Amino acid sequence: MFEPEQICAPGILKLIEHDEKMHTEYYKTLYCYLQCRYNAAVTAKKLFIHRSTFLNRLERIGELIQTDLEDFRSRLYLSVSFYILEEGKQ
């Protein structure tokens, strides 16, 4: 049996580590963005932040995880990784 950390996208794990170290909310931001079907306005509203703040965060997340968030396969892998990690919490 595999541990979730062994099969999840390394970028997600990097976000968790970065959030703990820097007291940011990048994991939550990206997770919300995926849940909101990649809609920046809806995501910003749900996170109670300005849309430009969200877009800046998203750009920083992309730099940190070195993943093209526009690529379908990358988004699919991230979505599956979030699913695995979040299901493990329940």
KOLNUMI-733529 format. One line per field, with one value per atom (N, C-alpha, C, CB): residue number from 0; atom name; x, y, z. Coordinates in steps of 0.02 Angstrom, whole numbers, plus 50000, padded with zeros to 5 digits. Glycine has a CB too. Example, Ala and Ser with C-alpha at 12.3 -4.5 7.8 and 13.67 -1.06 7.14 Angstrom:
BEGIN
n = [0/0/0/0/1/1/1/1]
atom = [N/CA/C/CB/N/CA/C/CB]
xx = [50660/50615/50660/50565/50642/50684/50645/50704]
yy = [49716/49775/49835/49776/49888/49947/50002/49970]
zz = [50390/50390/50390/50452/50354/50357/50394/50286]
END
This chain:
BEGIN
n = [0/0/0/0/1/1/1/1/2/2/2/2/3/3/3/3/4/4/4/4/5/5/5/5/6/6/6/6/7/7/7/7/8/8/8/8/9/9/9/9/10/10/10/10/11/11/11/11/12/12/12/12/13/13/13/13/14/14/14/14/15/15/15/15/16/16/16/16/17/17/17/17/18/18/18/18/19/19/19/19/20/20/20/20/21/21/21/21/22/22/22/22/23/23/23/23/24/24/24/24/25/25/25/25/26/26/26/26/27/27/27/27/28/28/28/28/29/29/29/29/30/30/30/30/31/31/31/31/32/32/32/32/33/33/33/33/34/34/34/34/35/35/35/35/36/36/36/36/37/37/37/37/38/38/38/38/39/39/39/39/40/40/40/40/41/41/41/41/42/42/42/42/43/43/43/43/44/44/44/44/45/45/45/45/46/46/46/46/47/47/47/47/48/48/48/48/49/49/49/49/50/50/50/50/51/51/51/51/52/52/52/52/53/53/53/53/54/54/54/54/55/55/55/55/56/56/56/56/57/57/57/57/58/58/58/58/59/59/59/59/60/60/60/60/61/61/61/61/62/62/62/62/63/63/63/63/64/64/64/64/65/65/65/65/66/66/66/66/67/67/67/67/68/68/68/68/69/69/69/69/70/70/70/70/71/71/71/71/72/72/72/72/73/73/73/73/74/74/74/74/75/75/75/75/76/76/76/76/77/77/77/77/78/78/78/78/79/79/79/79/80/80/80/80/81/81/81/81/82/82/82/82/83/83/83/83/84/84/84/84/85/85/85/85/86/86/86/86/87/87/87/87/88/88/88/88/89/89/89/89]
atom = [N/CA/C/CB/N/CA/C/CB/N/CA/C/CB/N/CA/C/CB/N/CA/C/CB/N/CA/C/CB/N/CA/C/CB/N/CA/C/CB/N/CA/C/CB/N/CA/C/CB/N/CA/C/CB/N/CA/C/CB/N/CA/C/CB/N/CA/C/CB/N/CA/C/CB/N/CA/C/CB/N/CA/C/CB/N/CA/C/CB/N/CA/C/CB/N/CA/C/CB/N/CA/C/CB/N/CA/C/CB/N/CA/C/CB/N/CA/C/CB/N/CA/C/CB/N/CA/C/CB/N/CA/C/CB/N/CA/C/CB/N/CA/C/CB/N/CA/C/CB/N/CA/C/CB/N/CA/C/CB/N/CA/C/CB/N/CA/C/CB/N/CA/C/CB/N/CA/C/CB/N/CA/C/CB/N/CA/C/CB/N/CA/C/CB/N/CA/C/CB/N/CA/C/CB/N/CA/C/CB/N/CA/C/CB/N/CA/C/CB/N/CA/C/CB/N/CA/C/CB/N/CA/C/CB/N/CA/C/CB/N/CA/C/CB/N/CA/C/CB/N/CA/C/CB/N/CA/C/CB/N/CA/C/CB/N/CA/C/CB/N/CA/C/CB/N/CA/C/CB/N/CA/C/CB/N/CA/C/CB/N/CA/C/CB/N/CA/C/CB/N/CA/C/CB/N/CA/C/CB/N/CA/C/CB/N/CA/C/CB/N/CA/C/CB/N/CA/C/CB/N/CA/C/CB/N/CA/C/CB/N/CA/C/CB/N/CA/C/CB/N/CA/C/CB/N/CA/C/CB/N/CA/C/CB/N/CA/C/CB/N/CA/C/CB/N/CA/C/CB/N/CA/C/CB/N/CA/C/CB/N/CA/C/CB/N/CA/C/CB/N/CA/C/CB/N/CA/C/CB/N/CA/C/CB/N/CA/C/CB/N/CA/C/CB/N/CA/C/CB/N/CA/C/CB/N/CA/C/CB/N/CA/C/CB/N/CA/C/CB]
xx = [50042/50000/50044/49952/50026/50065/50038/50062/50083/50064/50044/50123/49997/49977/50035/49926/50083/50140/50183/50183/50178/50217/50188/50223/50124/50092/50065/50037/50062/50035/50086/50015/50061/50104/50153/50061/50217/50268/50255/50337/50225/50210/50162/50182/50114/50066/50102/50009/50147/50185/50230/50226/50256/50298/50256/50330/50194/50150/50135/50084/50123/50110/50169/50095/50228/50290/50300/50351/50289/50297/50247/50288/50185/50134/50153/50067/50178/50197/50255/50216/50303/50363/50349/50417/50311/50302/50234/50311/50192/50125/50083/50131/50085/50045/49987/50087/49944/49887/49885/49821/49942/49945/49910/50018/49916/49882/49807/49899/49780/49708/49687/49691/49728/49713/49707/49766/49757/49756/49699/49823/49687/49632/49565/49632/49556/49493/49487/49491/49541/49541/49519/49611/49544/49524/49451/49569/49428/49359/49311/49349/49335/49294/49301/49314/49325/49333/49373/49265/49427/49476/49447/49502/49398/49367/49398/49289/49438/49475/49428/49521/49376/49331/49295/49280/49269/49234/49282/49201/49341/49391/49408/49454/49422/49439/49383/49455/49322/49264/49258/49199/49268/49263/49318/49267/49377/49433/49432/49499/49384/49378/49440/49365/49466/49522/49506/49588/49543/49533/49558/49571/49527/49544/49618/49500/49644/49715/49761/49731/49741/49779/49780/49750/49723/49719/49764/49647/49762/49802/49877/49786/49897/49967/49986/49979/49942/49953/49961/49896/49916/49917/49982/49857/50006/50070/50126/50084/50126/50178/50173/50171/50113/50104/50134/50029/50120/50147/50223/50122/50253/50326/50352/50349/50319/50341/50337/50299/50282/50272/50298/50199/50319/50346/50301/50416/50238/50187/50146/50140/50132/50091/50018/50105/49988/49919/49869/49904/49892/49849/49846/49872/49893/49897/49846/49969/49806/49753/49780/49715/49833/49861/49888/49917/49919/49945/49888/49987/49835/49777/49743/49726/49741/49712/49752/49708/49818/49862/49855/49936/49852/49842/49775/49847/49723/49656/49654/49604/49683/49685/49727/49715/49781/49823/49785/49886/49750/49709/49656/49676/49625/49574/49603/49544/49661/49693/49711/49757/49740/49760/49700/49803/49649/49591/49549/49547/49545/49508/49543/49501/49608/49647/49634/49720/49610/49596/49530/49596/49486/49419/49416/49368]
yy = [49941/50000/50062/50000/50110/50172/50224/50199/50265/50322/50378/50345/50421/50474/50517/50518/50529/50570/50539/50583/50474/50439/50447/50366/50461/50464/50533/50413/50578/50644/50688/50679/50738/50785/50817/50840/50815/50845/50919/50837/50954/51025/51037/51054/50992/50998/50992/50944/50944/50934/50994/50869/51023/51083/51141/51101/51146/51200/51191/51201/51129/51116/51138/51041/51119/51137/51212/51102/51245/51317/51353/51341/51331/51361/51357/51327/51299/51290/51336/51217/51342/51381/51456/51362/51478/51549/51576/51562/51534/51553/51583/51604/51550/51570/51521/51571/51533/51489/51466/51525/51449/51429/51363/51425/51316/51251/51263/51203/51300/51315/51353/51356/51400/51441/51397/51495/51354/51312/51261/51275/51234/51185/51219/51157/51278/51315/51331/51381/51350/51366/51305/51389/51247/51186/51169/51127/51179/51166/51214/51171/51274/51325/51321/51395/51266/51253/51307/51248/51328/51374/51443/51345/51462/51528/51575/51523/51622/51667/51711/51711/51738/51783/51746/51814/51687/51647/51626/51585/51606/51585/51642/51558/51700/51759/51775/51820/51773/51788/51736/51788/51673/51621/51626/51553/51651/51659/51727/51651/51770/51837/51879/51832/51876/51917/51950/51874/52003/52038/51993/52106/52001/51959/51967/51977/52028/52038/52005/52113/52004/51968/51894/51981/51868/51797/51782/51778/51824/51812/51815/51864/51861/51863/51800/51925/51777/51714/51656/51700/51653/51598/51598/51604/51657/51662/51635/51735/51655/51631/51556/51668/51529/51457/51421/51440/51446/51416/51415/51453/51469/51472/51422/51543/51417/51371/51298/51382/51279/51208/51190/51190/51241/51231/51186/51200/51206/51169/51218/51129/51199/51240/51229/51223/51277/51270/51274/51324/51289/51290/51221/51342/51178/51111/51064/51083/51032/50987/50931/50958/50898/50841/50862/50808/50920/50946/50960/51010/50990/51005/50941/51049/50892/50827/50795/50780/50794/50765/50803/50767/50869/50909/50893/50983/50888/50873/50805/50875/50755/50688/50689/50637/50726/50731/50763/50771/50817/50849/50801/50913/50765/50716/50665/50681/50638/50587/50616/50560/50675/50705/50725/50767/50752/50774/50714/50821/50662/50602/50569/50552/50574/50545/50581/50547/50642/50681/50661/50755/50631/50615/50548/50617]
zz = [50000/50000/50000/50061/49959/49954/50003/49883/50028/50068/50019/50115/50038/49992/49968/50027/50011/49993/49939/50055/49929/49879/49809/49896/49804/49738/49720/49734/49768/49755/49718/49820/49685/49649/49698/49613/49681/49725/49740/49695/49693/49703/49760/49641/49768/49824/49890/49818/49894/49956/49969/49952/49916/49922/49950/49854/49927/49952/50027/49913/50047/50118/50160/50130/50138/50174/50175/50141/50118/50114/50159/50041/50159/50202/50276/50190/50296/50366/50385/50380/50339/50353/50349/50303/50298/50285/50307/50212/50335/50359/50302/50416/50245/50187/50181/50122/50132/50120/50047/50138/50020/49950/49937/49928/49982/49974/49970/50033/50018/50020/49957/50083/49935/49876/49814/49866/49803/49744/49747/49736/49805/49814/49798/49887/49823/49810/49736/49852/49704/49632/49592/49609/49609/49574/49587/49595/49649/49666/49630/49741/49617/49583/49507/49607/49483/49411/49376/49378/49408/49378/49364/49314/49404/49397/49449/49405/49425/49470/49512/49429/49481/49517/49573/49469/49558/49609/49665/49576/49646/49696/49742/49662/49714/49756/49804/49711/49779/49822/49879/49780/49862/49912/49965/49878/49944/49991/50027/49954/50008/50037/50025/50112/49963/49944/49877/49939/49861/49797/49741/49797/49683/49625/49606/49565/49609/49591/49642/49586/49705/49756/49741/49827/49722/49703/49644/49687/49592/49532/49548/49478/49593/49615/49652/49659/49695/49731/49683/49781/49634/49586/49546/49538/49528/49493/49537/49472/49600/49647/49657/49715/49661/49668/49608/49675/49548/49487/49488/49427/49512/49517/49568/49537/49625/49678/49657/49740/49627/49611/49542/49617/49504/49437/49394/49441/49393/49356/49315/49404/49254/49209/49228/49134/49260/49283/49226/49334/49166/49108/49074/49058/49091/49060/49091/49068/49049/49072/49115/49013/49093/49130/49198/49089/49200/49264/49312/49252/49287/49330/49354/49293/49310/49329/49385/49268/49378/49429/49495/49405/49491/49552/49584/49536/49544/49570/49604/49513/49573/49603/49667/49552/49667/49727/49785/49711/49770/49823/49848/49796/49803/49823/49871/49761/49854/49896/49964/49861/49965/50029/50072/50016/50041/50079/50103/50037/50064/50086/50145/50027/50147/50202/50268/50186/50266/50326/50358/50310/50317/50342/50376/50286]
END
